[in-house]
Amino acid sequence: MLTRALAFALPNAALGEGVAPLDDAALVTRAQRDEAGAFSALYSRHARYIAGVAYRLMGDDGDIDDVVQETFLDAADGIHALHDPSAVRPWLVTIAVRRVKRLLARRRRGRFFFWQAAEMAPRVSDPRDRQPVDDLYEALDQLPVDLRVPWVLARIEQVTLPEVARMCEVSLATIKRRLVDADARIERRCAP
């Protein structure tokens, strides 16, 4: 655990990045060799994106810090198993999706799936502009996790369907069925 904490804390200068930034594959390779600061650089490069994906999947930011932290802790533990260093971002999203799915399932079981729509929707200046967003999040609240996660990844994050299938760890055909089902449910909930 201490090694992981140090890897997060060391500055990028420990990587010798003063000359030119390293690409993801090089950072992963260095992290797999336990080079100081390599994992910290990966965290710095991808944490904001992972937080954005988690926010859009969950609909609020109450647990984003936990999801991001747990995602990167899982990644630190599993970095040696990553076979394609250039695919680190989709790999991190897959880990985050697992974390979010567990969190959403736990929320649903606890009967407090989401807080008030006003707290989870993005802030806009005109309340009329906010209504479609509130309606969408209300419709997403009603979706089972297995429909919500692929819908957000495909429709909001614009992830390709094969990637969504890989991230959700199901077949492409299953993702397509889930998207059709989610689209129909959302359309029924958001229809005037």
Backbone as a chain_set.jsonl record, in Angstrom:
{"seq": "MLTRALAFALPNAALGEGVAPLDDAALVTRAQRDEAGAFSALYSRHARYIAGVAYRLMGDDGDIDDVVQETFLDAADGIHALHDPSAVRPWLVTIAVRRVKRLLARRRRGRFFFWQAAEMAPRVSDPRDRQPVDDLYEALDQLPVDLRVPWVLARIEQVTLPEVARMCEVSLATIKRRLVDADARIERRCAP", "coords": {"N": [[0.823, -1.186, 0.0], [1.956, 1.218, 0.743], [3.797, 1.596, -1.3], [2.101, 2.124, -3.476], [0.955, 4.524, -2.597], [3.205, 6.19, -2.589], [3.779, 6.16, -5.318], [1.668, 7.64, -6.316], [2.247, 10.098, -5.216], [4.73, 11.094, -6.057], [6.408, 13.526, -8.048], [6.019, 14.308, -11.556], [8.447, 14.889, -12.596], [10.191, 13.006, -11.757], [10.104, 11.125, -13.664], [11.615, 11.978, -15.691], [10.461, 13.718, -17.475], [10.945, 16.219, -18.418], [11.821, 16.749, -20.94], [10.14, 15.651, -23.132], [6.696, 14.814, -23.174], [5.623, 11.559, -22.196], [4.009, 8.895, -23.989], [0.935, 7.04, -23.398], [1.443, 4.256, -23.519], [4.191, 4.07, -22.996], [4.258, 5.117, -20.404], [2.715, 3.189, -19.054], [4.318, 0.924, -19.398], [6.546, 1.739, -17.912], [5.322, 1.983, -15.422], [4.649, -0.668, -15.002], [7.136, -1.647, -14.564], [7.561, -0.655, -12.133], [8.612, 1.943, -11.897], [9.454, 4.977, -10.365], [6.983, 7.435, -10.0], [5.686, 6.921, -12.442], [3.115, 5.741, -12.376], [1.78, 7.771, -11.092], [1.864, 9.75, -13.039], [0.202, 8.578, -14.955], [-2.182, 8.612, -13.505], [-2.53, 11.419, -13.227], [-2.928, 12.083, -15.878], [-5.303, 10.721, -16.607], [-7.285, 10.791, -14.602], [-9.19, 12.899, -14.451], [-10.775, 12.452, -16.736], [-11.835, 9.898, -16.127], [-13.284, 10.594, -13.858], [-15.213, 12.221, -15.062], [-16.578, 10.368, -16.693], [-17.576, 8.689, -14.679], [-19.238, 10.492, -13.35], [-21.203, 11.009, -15.3], [-22.253, 8.473, -15.574], [-23.302, 7.982, -13.022], [-24.853, 10.212, -12.404], [-24.64, 12.043, -10.397], [-22.352, 13.782, -8.196], [-21.609, 12.833, -5.747], [-20.173, 10.514, -4.979], [-17.992, 10.431, -6.605], [-15.242, 10.965, -6.131], [-14.546, 8.755, -4.565], [-15.029, 6.655, -6.385], [-13.156, 7.242, -8.4], [-10.757, 7.119, -6.955], [-10.825, 4.416, -6.046], [-10.863, 3.147, -8.502], [-8.308, 3.744, -9.525], [-6.729, 2.612, -7.542], [-7.391, -0.085, -7.88], [-6.392, -0.306, -10.459], [-3.667, 0.146, -10.005], [-3.051, -2.144, -8.597], [-3.511, -4.003, -10.619], [-1.966, -3.348, -12.837], [0.167, -4.771, -13.881], [-1.01, -6.833, -15.218], [-2.064, -5.772, -17.488], [-2.173, -6.177, -20.836], [-2.04, -4.763, -23.234], [-0.485, -1.968, -23.376], [-1.106, 0.464, -24.657], [-3.809, 0.668, -24.528], [-4.717, 1.766, -22.161], [-6.569, 3.726, -21.278], [-9.272, 2.8, -22.07], [-9.178, 0.477, -20.513], [-9.035, 1.513, -17.91], [-11.536, 2.778, -17.86], [-13.179, 0.532, -17.975], [-12.652, -0.598, -15.47], [-13.635, 1.477, -13.857], [-16.331, 1.419, -14.63], [-17.131, -1.044, -13.551], [-16.874, -0.418, -10.822], [-18.765, 1.677, -10.581], [-21.11, 0.323, -11.287], [-21.349, -1.473, -9.122], [-21.684, 0.39, -7.063], [-24.076, 1.691, -7.842], [-25.865, -0.457, -7.745], [-25.779, -1.008, -5.036], [-26.853, 1.365, -4.03], [-29.436, 1.206, -5.082], [-30.432, -1.07, -3.8], [-30.497, -0.051, -1.267], [-32.535, 1.764, -1.357], [-32.104, 4.43, -1.976], [-31.424, 5.542, -4.536], [-30.806, 7.857, -6.071], [-30.162, 11.35, -5.301], [-32.045, 14.404, -4.92], [-33.326, 15.718, -7.998], [-32.472, 18.287, -8.604], [-30.006, 18.494, -7.383], [-28.415, 16.731, -8.797], [-28.404, 17.387, -11.453], [-26.77, 19.184, -14.095], [-25.816, 22.591, -13.644], [-27.672, 25.273, -14.936], [-28.4, 28.448, -16.453], [-30.997, 29.284, -17.145], [-33.996, 28.095, -15.937], [-35.828, 26.759, -17.611], [-34.239, 25.632, -19.568], [-33.084, 23.663, -18.179], [-34.944, 21.685, -17.714], [-35.165, 19.53, -19.705], [-32.795, 18.148, -19.098], [-33.225, 17.433, -16.421], [-35.437, 15.765, -16.84], [-34.252, 13.724, -18.366], [-32.354, 12.657, -16.515], [-34.125, 11.791, -14.577], [-35.454, 9.8, -15.995], [-33.253, 8.121, -16.451], [-32.76, 7.379, -13.835], [-34.706, 5.506, -13.417], [-33.949, 3.362, -14.886], [-32.609, 0.048, -14.957], [-29.347, -0.814, -13.728], [-27.868, -2.324, -15.582], [-28.888, -1.432, -17.986], [-28.622, 1.318, -17.914], [-25.811, 1.928, -17.684], [-24.529, 0.999, -20.181], [-26.009, 2.632, -21.922], [-25.351, 5.288, -21.214], [-22.585, 5.212, -21.705], [-22.539, 4.691, -24.506], [-24.342, 6.593, -25.689], [-23.874, 9.105, -24.482], [-21.119, 9.313, -23.793], [-20.13, 8.541, -26.221], [-18.787, 6.189, -26.879], [-17.649, 3.472, -28.811], [-19.769, 0.735, -29.866], [-18.61, -1.92, -29.759], [-16.551, -1.395, -27.904], [-18.066, -0.578, -25.697], [-19.325, -2.986, -25.119], [-17.106, -4.498, -24.358], [-16.226, -3.02, -22.135], [-18.4, -3.307, -20.442], [-18.367, -5.959, -20.171], [-19.887, -7.864, -21.589], [-21.58, -9.439, -24.386], [-21.556, -8.081, -27.763], [-24.043, -8.25, -29.026], [-25.723, -8.355, -26.8], [-25.315, -5.812, -25.737], [-26.393, -4.248, -27.798], [-29.104, -5.026, -27.65], [-29.694, -4.113, -25.081], [-29.353, -1.361, -25.394], [-31.406, -0.721, -27.206], [-33.612, -1.357, -25.62], [-33.19, 0.443, -23.466], [-33.319, 2.913, -24.856], [-36.035, 2.88, -25.666], [-37.354, 2.875, -23.178], [-36.455, 5.291, -22.062], [-37.429, 7.095, -23.95], [-40.194, 6.731, -23.606], [-40.454, 7.711, -20.976], [-39.627, 10.347, -21.237], [-41.304, 11.444, -23.074], [-43.643, 13.947, -24.146]], "CA": [[0.0, 0.0, 0.0], [2.85, 2.36, 0.799], [4.368, 1.772, -2.637], [1.095, 2.797, -4.297], [0.834, 5.905, -2.13], [4.372, 6.917, -3.089], [3.653, 6.299, -6.771], [0.75, 8.741, -6.575], [2.749, 11.348, -4.661], [5.956, 11.58, -6.682], [6.18, 14.427, -9.179], [6.325, 13.784, -12.888], [9.857, 15.119, -12.903], [10.9, 11.76, -11.474], [10.082, 10.325, -14.89], [12.466, 12.591, -16.701], [9.547, 14.223, -18.487], [11.228, 17.599, -18.754], [12.114, 16.849, -22.358], [8.909, 15.468, -23.911], [5.763, 13.947, -22.465], [5.569, 10.171, -22.642], [2.673, 8.437, -24.344], [0.36, 6.122, -22.425], [2.112, 2.954, -23.56], [5.476, 4.191, -22.304], [3.976, 5.273, -18.976], [2.283, 1.894, -18.528], [5.505, 0.066, -19.345], [7.338, 2.178, -16.766], [4.573, 1.635, -14.207], [4.769, -2.115, -14.835], [8.485, -1.873, -14.022], [7.551, 0.022, -10.826], [9.439, 3.142, -11.899], [8.897, 6.05, -9.543], [6.242, 8.501, -10.661], [5.003, 6.527, -13.677], [1.683, 5.587, -12.128], [1.289, 9.117, -10.777], [1.656, 10.43, -14.32], [-1.022, 7.996, -15.532], [-3.287, 9.162, -12.728], [-2.697, 12.824, -13.607], [-3.391, 12.148, -17.256], [-6.609, 10.096, -16.849], [-8.236, 10.893, -13.485], [-10.29, 13.813, -14.783], [-11.661, 11.761, -17.689], [-12.529, 8.844, -15.384], [-14.269, 11.288, -13.02], [-16.306, 12.643, -15.942], [-17.353, 9.173, -17.049], [-18.29, 8.269, -13.47], [-20.321, 11.464, -13.11], [-22.279, 10.799, -16.261], [-22.872, 7.183, -15.276], [-24.027, 8.025, -11.75], [-25.809, 11.304, -12.388], [-24.314, 13.004, -9.348], [-20.927, 13.753, -7.894], [-21.439, 12.478, -4.353], [-19.217, 9.431, -4.761], [-17.014, 10.414, -7.699], [-13.879, 10.853, -5.596], [-14.341, 7.365, -4.163], [-14.948, 5.82, -7.584], [-11.87, 7.506, -9.061], [-9.693, 6.576, -6.104], [-10.882, 2.959, -6.081], [-10.485, 2.741, -9.855], [-6.857, 3.8, -9.666], [-6.138, 1.608, -6.651], [-7.524, -1.361, -8.596], [-5.465, -0.261, -11.59], [-2.309, -0.021, -9.479], [-2.901, -3.571, -8.29], [-3.596, -4.838, -11.812], [-1.225, -2.783, -13.974], [1.052, -5.787, -14.452], [-1.821, -7.738, -16.038], [-2.484, -5.071, -18.702], [-1.384, -6.728, -21.946], [-1.879, -3.762, -24.283], [-0.26, -0.695, -22.681], [-1.707, 1.608, -25.346], [-5.254, 0.65, -24.253], [-4.88, 2.024, -20.736], [-7.795, 4.495, -20.995], [-10.438, 1.9, -22.033], [-9.006, -0.432, -19.38], [-9.434, 2.274, -16.728], [-12.992, 2.961, -17.92], [-13.774, -0.759, -17.605], [-12.555, -0.703, -14.011], [-14.568, 2.458, -13.296], [-17.692, 0.923, -14.87], [-17.386, -2.061, -12.518], [-17.055, 0.284, -9.55], [-20.034, 2.402, -10.628], [-22.195, -0.663, -11.251], [-21.481, -1.919, -7.729], [-22.22, 1.494, -6.281], [-25.481, 1.887, -8.197], [-26.623, -1.586, -7.218], [-25.855, -0.81, -3.583], [-27.811, 2.457, -3.826], [-30.78, 0.723, -5.386], [-30.826, -1.954, -2.699], [-30.719, 0.775, -0.089], [-33.688, 2.638, -1.628], [-31.766, 5.841, -2.169], [-30.687, 5.459, -5.797], [-30.26, 9.19, -6.369], [-30.693, 12.461, -4.516], [-32.984, 15.233, -5.661], [-32.908, 16.035, -9.366], [-31.786, 19.581, -8.621], [-28.621, 18.321, -6.958], [-27.621, 15.911, -9.703], [-28.391, 17.928, -12.81], [-25.846, 20.292, -14.301], [-26.393, 23.914, -13.399], [-27.882, 26.117, -16.113], [-28.885, 29.756, -16.039], [-32.439, 29.381, -17.346], [-34.623, 26.857, -15.469], [-36.486, 26.043, -18.709], [-33.21, 24.856, -20.251], [-32.714, 22.56, -17.301], [-35.998, 20.672, -17.67], [-34.823, 18.296, -20.432], [-31.748, 17.431, -18.366], [-33.905, 16.815, -15.28], [-36.255, 14.659, -17.357], [-33.361, 12.635, -18.748], [-31.833, 12.001, -15.318], [-35.238, 11.08, -13.941], [-35.633, 8.57, -16.778], [-32.102, 7.262, -16.178], [-32.936, 6.841, -12.479], [-35.637, 4.38, -13.466], [-33.349, 2.252, -15.629], [-31.705, -0.852, -14.233], [-27.93, -0.51, -13.943], [-27.404, -2.988, -16.801], [-29.31, -0.643, -19.142], [-28.119, 2.686, -17.754], [-24.373, 2.048, -17.936], [-24.196, 1.017, -21.611], [-26.656, 3.761, -22.589], [-24.534, 6.482, -20.982], [-21.314, 5.061, -22.429], [-22.743, 4.778, -25.96], [-25.069, 7.78, -26.138], [-23.307, 10.35, -23.961], [-19.662, 9.266, -23.924], [-19.827, 8.25, -27.625], [-17.896, 5.037, -26.963], [-18.15, 2.548, -29.834], [-20.496, -0.393, -29.284], [-17.712, -3.0, -29.334], [-15.865, -0.974, -26.687], [-19.057, -0.631, -24.612], [-19.48, -4.407, -24.779], [-15.911, -4.911, -23.626], [-16.224, -2.338, -20.84], [-19.476, -3.88, -19.617], [-18.056, -7.381, -20.076], [-20.958, -8.665, -22.179], [-21.441, -9.53, -25.842], [-22.03, -6.953, -28.565], [-25.488, -8.44, -29.22], [-26.376, -7.983, -25.549], [-25.271, -4.344, -25.656], [-27.371, -3.708, -28.747], [-30.443, -5.245, -27.07], [-29.853, -3.231, -23.925], [-29.502, 0.011, -25.869], [-32.761, -0.595, -27.758], [-34.509, -1.349, -24.465], [-32.995, 1.709, -22.749], [-33.869, 3.983, -25.696], [-37.5, 2.823, -25.602], [-37.773, 3.273, -21.835], [-36.184, 6.723, -21.909], [-38.367, 7.813, -24.813], [-41.515, 6.701, -22.936], [-40.416, 8.564, -19.776], [-39.396, 11.752, -21.598], [-42.313, 11.9, -24.049], [-44.546, 14.976, -23.582]], "C": [[0.87, 1.254, 0.0], [3.464, 2.637, -0.563], [3.391, 2.505, -3.542], [0.967, 4.249, -3.895], [2.005, 6.744, -2.633], [4.282, 7.136, -4.588], [2.709, 7.436, -7.127], [1.382, 10.084, -6.213], [3.95, 11.913, -5.4], [5.658, 12.465, -7.877], [6.591, 13.776, -10.498], [7.782, 13.984, -13.264], [10.678, 13.862, -12.643], [10.939, 10.855, -12.694], [11.031, 10.865, -15.943], [11.633, 13.189, -17.814], [9.824, 15.681, -18.851], [11.427, 17.791, -20.242], [10.847, 16.754, -23.195], [7.988, 14.527, -23.149], [5.754, 12.533, -23.069], [4.148, 9.815, -23.045], [2.211, 7.41, -23.311], [1.103, 4.792, -22.365], [3.443, 3.002, -22.812], [5.274, 4.346, -20.797], [3.552, 3.95, -18.34], [3.473, 0.96, -18.385], [6.366, 0.444, -18.147], [6.64, 1.839, -15.447], [4.658, 0.13, -13.942], [6.149, -2.497, -14.298], [8.656, -1.185, -12.667], [8.483, 1.22, -10.773], [8.713, 4.266, -11.164], [8.187, 7.091, -10.402], [5.475, 8.103, -11.897], [3.497, 6.411, -13.454], [1.045, 6.928, -11.779], [1.004, 9.896, -12.056], [0.415, 9.892, -15.024], [-2.258, 8.542, -14.825], [-3.569, 10.607, -13.157], [-3.311, 12.966, -14.993], [-4.847, 11.699, -17.408], [-7.651, 10.284, -15.755], [-9.433, 11.78, -13.816], [-11.282, 13.159, -15.743], [-12.478, 10.685, -16.978], [-13.596, 9.471, -14.482], [-15.462, 11.74, -13.858], [-17.19, 11.478, -16.35], [-18.188, 8.729, -15.852], [-19.455, 9.208, -13.179], [-21.493, 11.205, -14.044], [-22.971, 9.459, -16.041], [-23.755, 7.257, -14.033], [-25.073, 9.126, -11.699], [-25.594, 12.297, -11.267], [-22.835, 12.872, -9.021], [-20.633, 13.365, -6.448], [-20.363, 11.446, -4.085], [-18.12, 9.383, -5.816], [-15.593, 10.242, -7.179], [-13.576, 9.416, -5.197], [-14.18, 6.456, -5.372], [-13.597, 6.006, -8.271], [-10.728, 6.895, -8.248], [-9.67, 5.048, -6.17], [-10.5, 2.414, -7.455], [-8.97, 2.704, -9.988], [-6.139, 2.875, -8.687], [-6.22, 0.222, -7.281], [-6.541, -1.426, -9.759], [-4.026, -0.457, -11.129], [-2.044, -1.488, -9.151], [-2.813, -4.428, -9.55], [-2.781, -4.379, -13.002], [-0.324, -3.817, -14.647], [0.302, -6.758, -15.36], [-2.291, -7.076, -17.334], [-1.581, -5.487, -19.855], [-1.124, -5.717, -23.054], [-1.718, -2.388, -23.629], [-0.895, 0.519, -23.359], [-3.212, 1.711, -25.081], [-5.542, 0.957, -22.789], [-6.18, 2.776, -20.441], [-9.035, 3.603, -21.023], [-10.378, 0.908, -20.863], [-9.433, 0.262, -18.085], [-10.946, 2.502, -16.696], [-13.701, 1.666, -17.524], [-13.753, -0.941, -16.088], [-13.55, 0.248, -13.354], [-16.018, 2.007, -13.469], [-18.049, -0.136, -13.828], [-17.671, -1.401, -11.177], [-18.416, 0.986, -9.502], [-21.207, 1.423, -10.566], [-22.418, -1.178, -9.836], [-22.121, -0.836, -6.87], [-23.706, 1.709, -6.569], [-26.359, 0.756, -7.673], [-26.808, -1.444, -5.706], [-26.856, 0.303, -3.256], [-29.241, 1.972, -4.027], [-31.283, -0.169, -4.269], [-31.169, -1.154, -1.461], [-31.863, 1.767, -0.238], [-33.342, 4.117, -1.671], [-30.881, 5.976, -3.397], [-30.065, 6.797, -6.187], [-30.873, 10.251, -5.477], [-31.598, 13.288, -5.401], [-32.42, 15.613, -7.025], [-32.137, 17.353, -9.425], [-30.319, 19.453, -8.244], [-27.791, 17.585, -7.987], [-27.528, 16.465, -11.108], [-27.362, 19.043, -12.925], [-26.557, 21.631, -14.095], [-26.505, 24.675, -14.721], [-28.521, 27.414, -15.655], [-30.4, 29.888, -16.162], [-33.093, 28.063, -16.924], [-35.328, 26.068, -16.572], [-35.483, 25.187, -19.486], [-32.836, 23.618, -19.453], [-33.718, 21.415, -17.322], [-35.668, 19.417, -18.481], [-33.744, 17.466, -19.726], [-32.36, 16.723, -17.159], [-34.733, 15.616, -15.722], [-35.394, 13.456, -17.728], [-32.836, 11.91, -17.515], [-32.927, 11.269, -14.556], [-35.504, 9.764, -14.672], [-34.479, 7.604, -16.522], [-32.192, 6.637, -14.79], [-33.797, 5.581, -12.485], [-35.059, 3.168, -14.191], [-32.559, 1.339, -14.7], [-30.257, -0.525, -14.613], [-27.435, -1.11, -15.257], [-27.87, -2.297, -18.077], [-28.7, 0.755, -19.089], [-26.657, 2.818, -18.165], [-24.051, 2.004, -19.432], [-24.822, 2.193, -22.353], [-25.814, 5.02, -22.428], [-23.215, 6.386, -21.741], [-21.496, 5.271, -23.927], [-23.32, 6.12, -26.386], [-24.45, 9.092, -25.656], [-21.797, 10.391, -24.162], [-19.209, 9.0, -25.36], [-18.764, 7.164, -27.776], [-18.487, 4.092, -28.003], [-18.818, 1.348, -29.164], [-19.588, -1.569, -28.929], [-16.95, -2.658, -28.05], [-16.82, -1.011, -25.492], [-19.232, -2.076, -24.163], [-18.295, -4.896, -23.961], [-15.894, -4.295, -22.233], [-17.268, -2.913, -19.887], [-19.334, -5.387, -19.456], [-19.234, -8.272, -20.472], [-20.765, -8.665, -23.69], [-21.974, -8.275, -26.521], [-23.538, -7.049, -28.772], [-26.258, -8.026, -27.958], [-26.407, -6.468, -25.391], [-26.3, -3.737, -26.592], [-28.79, -3.865, -28.22], [-30.691, -4.29, -25.91], [-30.048, -1.777, -24.341], [-30.896, 0.246, -26.446], [-33.766, -0.51, -26.615], [-34.41, -0.019, -23.715], [-33.565, 2.884, -23.545], [-35.39, 4.037, -25.584], [-37.995, 3.307, -24.241], [-37.581, 4.774, -21.613], [-37.168, 7.532, -22.734], [-39.768, 7.845, -24.181], [-41.54, 7.661, -21.747], [-40.3, 10.038, -20.138], [-40.414, 12.3, -22.578], [-43.257, 12.901, -23.394], [-45.947, 14.478, -23.316]], "O": [[0.55, 2.236, -0.67], [3.633, 3.797, -0.94], [3.785, 3.4, -4.291], [0.878, 5.123, -4.757], [1.815, 7.884, -3.057], [4.673, 8.194, -5.08], [2.916, 8.124, -8.126], [1.078, 11.098, -6.84], [4.163, 13.125, -5.365], [4.739, 12.176, -8.644], [7.388, 12.839, -10.541], [8.29, 13.311, -14.161], [11.738, 13.675, -13.24], [11.732, 9.915, -12.744], [11.216, 10.242, -16.988], [12.045, 13.173, -18.975], [9.01, 16.311, -19.527], [11.222, 18.89, -20.756], [10.515, 17.703, -23.905], [8.445, 13.555, -22.548], [5.863, 12.352, -24.282], [3.19, 10.368, -22.505], [2.987, 6.97, -22.464], [1.361, 4.267, -21.282], [3.779, 2.072, -22.079], [6.025, 3.777, -20.005], [3.972, 3.624, -17.229], [3.619, 0.282, -17.368], [6.863, -0.434, -17.441], [7.291, 1.456, -14.474], [4.73, -0.296, -12.789], [6.31, -3.536, -13.658], [9.759, -1.139, -12.121], [9.083, 1.495, -9.734], [7.51, 4.465, -11.332], [8.727, 7.565, -11.402], [4.662, 8.894, -12.374], [2.703, 6.92, -14.244], [-0.105, 7.183, -12.137], [0.012, 10.62, -12.139], [-0.341, 10.658, -15.623], [-3.251, 8.89, -15.464], [-4.717, 10.968, -13.419], [-4.115, 13.864, -15.241], [-5.563, 12.238, -18.251], [-8.817, 9.956, -15.975], [-10.569, 11.436, -13.49], [-12.493, 13.301, -15.577], [-13.683, 10.573, -17.202], [-14.694, 8.93, -14.358], [-16.603, 11.649, -13.406], [-18.416, 11.593, -16.352], [-19.373, 8.428, -15.996], [-20.538, 8.759, -12.803], [-22.646, 11.187, -13.612], [-24.167, 9.336, -16.303], [-24.833, 6.663, -13.997], [-26.085, 8.981, -11.013], [-26.302, 13.302, -11.194], [-22.154, 11.967, -9.506], [-19.512, 13.555, -5.977], [-19.702, 11.507, -3.048], [-17.395, 8.393, -5.909], [-14.822, 9.457, -7.731], [-12.483, 8.913, -5.457], [-13.305, 5.59, -5.392], [-12.967, 5.03, -8.676], [-9.846, 6.236, -8.797], [-8.605, 4.453, -6.333], [-9.89, 1.351, -7.561], [-8.413, 1.738, -10.508], [-5.042, 2.402, -8.985], [-5.264, -0.552, -7.232], [-5.933, -2.466, -10.015], [-3.251, -1.15, -11.788], [-0.954, -2.005, -9.395], [-2.131, -5.453, -9.562], [-2.891, -4.963, -14.08], [-0.083, -3.741, -15.852], [0.917, -7.433, -16.185], [-2.859, -7.749, -18.194], [-0.385, -5.195, -19.86], [-0.106, -5.797, -23.741], [-2.713, -1.715, -23.356], [-1.192, 1.508, -22.688], [-3.821, 2.738, -25.38], [-6.519, 0.453, -22.235], [-6.834, 2.484, -19.439], [-9.807, 3.64, -20.064], [-11.41, 0.548, -20.296], [-10.117, -0.338, -17.256], [-11.565, 2.43, -15.634], [-14.709, 1.7, -16.818], [-14.736, -1.39, -15.499], [-14.233, -0.129, -12.401], [-16.839, 2.186, -12.57], [-19.153, -0.121, -13.284], [-18.608, -1.787, -10.477], [-19.13, 0.899, -8.503], [-22.188, 1.674, -9.866], [-23.561, -1.306, -9.399], [-22.995, -1.118, -6.05], [-24.5, 1.888, -5.646], [-27.474, 0.995, -7.21], [-27.881, -1.732, -5.175], [-27.622, 0.184, -2.3], [-30.136, 2.288, -3.244], [-32.429, -0.044, -3.836], [-32.043, -1.546, -0.688], [-32.126, 2.54, 0.683], [-34.202, 4.964, -1.427], [-29.749, 6.455, -3.32], [-28.904, 6.842, -6.593], [-31.974, 10.073, -4.956], [-31.883, 12.894, -6.532], [-31.215, 15.803, -7.19], [-31.227, 17.494, -10.243], [-29.481, 20.213, -8.728], [-26.578, 17.787, -8.054], [-26.661, 16.053, -11.878], [-27.111, 19.764, -11.959], [-27.754, 21.761, -14.349], [-25.565, 24.715, -15.515], [-29.12, 27.468, -14.581], [-31.02, 30.557, -15.336], [-32.779, 27.016, -17.492], [-35.422, 24.843, -16.488], [-35.844, 24.131, -20.005], [-32.33, 22.641, -20.006], [-33.369, 20.285, -16.979], [-35.877, 18.314, -17.976], [-33.779, 16.236, -19.754], [-32.057, 15.559, -16.898], [-34.735, 14.576, -15.062], [-35.753, 12.313, -17.444], [-32.866, 10.68, -17.465], [-32.669, 10.227, -13.952], [-35.749, 8.737, -14.04], [-34.698, 6.399, -16.391], [-31.756, 5.504, -14.584], [-33.623, 4.698, -11.645], [-35.618, 2.073, -14.118], [-31.914, 1.808, -13.762], [-29.994, -0.016, -15.702], [-26.663, -0.472, -15.973], [-27.311, -2.544, -19.146], [-28.308, 1.304, -20.119], [-26.306, 3.728, -18.916], [-23.357, 2.896, -19.92], [-24.236, 2.702, -23.309], [-25.586, 5.741, -23.399], [-22.773, 7.36, -22.351], [-20.691, 5.959, -24.555], [-22.839, 6.723, -27.345], [-24.506, 10.093, -26.37], [-21.258, 11.386, -24.645], [-18.041, 9.208, -25.689], [-17.941, 7.214, -28.69], [-19.705, 3.93, -28.066], [-18.479, 0.988, -28.036], [-19.782, -2.173, -27.874], [-16.729, -3.527, -27.207], [-16.432, -1.426, -24.4], [-19.281, -2.358, -22.965], [-18.466, -5.624, -22.983], [-15.581, -4.977, -21.257], [-17.046, -2.992, -18.679], [-20.08, -6.015, -18.705], [-19.543, -9.268, -19.818], [-19.891, -7.973, -24.211], [-22.74, -7.509, -25.935], [-24.238, -6.038, -28.703], [-27.324, -7.417, -28.05], [-27.413, -5.906, -24.958], [-27.008, -2.804, -26.212], [-29.596, -2.941, -28.328], [-31.778, -3.726, -25.782], [-30.817, -1.046, -23.717], [-31.5, 1.291, -26.204], [-34.673, 0.322, -26.645], [-35.43, 0.576, -23.369], [-34.22, 3.757, -22.976], [-35.966, 5.113, -25.426], [-38.958, 4.071, -24.169], [-38.446, 5.442, -21.046], [-37.687, 8.545, -22.266], [-40.444, 8.873, -24.221], [-42.537, 8.35, -21.53], [-40.821, 10.891, -19.42], [-40.398, 13.492, -22.887], [-43.633, 12.738, -22.233], [-46.794, 15.238, -22.846]]}, "num_chains": 1, "name": "protein.A"}
